[in-house]
Amino acid sequence: MKRYLRSQGGYTLIEVMIASALGVMLMTALVSVVLTTTRATAIAASRVEASSQIRSFQSFSYEDFAAATAVTIPGGCGTAPDPCTTQALILDATRVSNTTPPVASSLRVTYTWDGSEFLDRKVGANPAFHAATNVAAFSWYVDDSGAFATVVVSMTVHVGSYDQSQTFRFYPRPNP
């Protein structure tokens, strides 16, 4: 019996050290995987939010430019070498009601960015609302070098640690 008890003495110090080292390496690998996944999720969420803000502006502005009959260019900017940044982009548009008979009316659509994170859209006398948020940069100019004048709009949206920039080229289509 004494011989049996002596042979059951437990783990040696070397075995304990090896097991501890393996445990630490395994935990380090797991923490690394969790941190990488967390960062990737945050970046993916930022990309989705930035894309959503740009699509929001694109959706509003596409309809506004399609109905635009004129673009108001403030003095001192509005060309490719000197784009407008904090000056309002003003579109004069014609809208038709859904009534019978349809009634055409003129209204003014204004996009303003004052250097903060909000790009506001105002239609006629209605209150302004945010067409896009988290806007880090916004500029526009009229390009009349082609057969038809186009409005080139560039914007950058910053969400989290992610920036997304987009440049749009809109063709106002005056109604005959």
Buried (B, 14 or more C-beta within 10 A) or exposed (E): EEEEEEEEEEEEEEEEEEEEEEEEEEEEEEEEEEEEEEEEEBBEEBBEBBBBBBEBBBEBBEEBBEBBEEBEBEEEBBEEEEBBBEBBBBBBBEBEEEEEEEEEEEBBBBBBBEEEBBBBBBBEEEEEEBBBBBBBBBBBBBBEEEEEEBBBBBBBBBBEEBBBEBEBEBEBEEEE
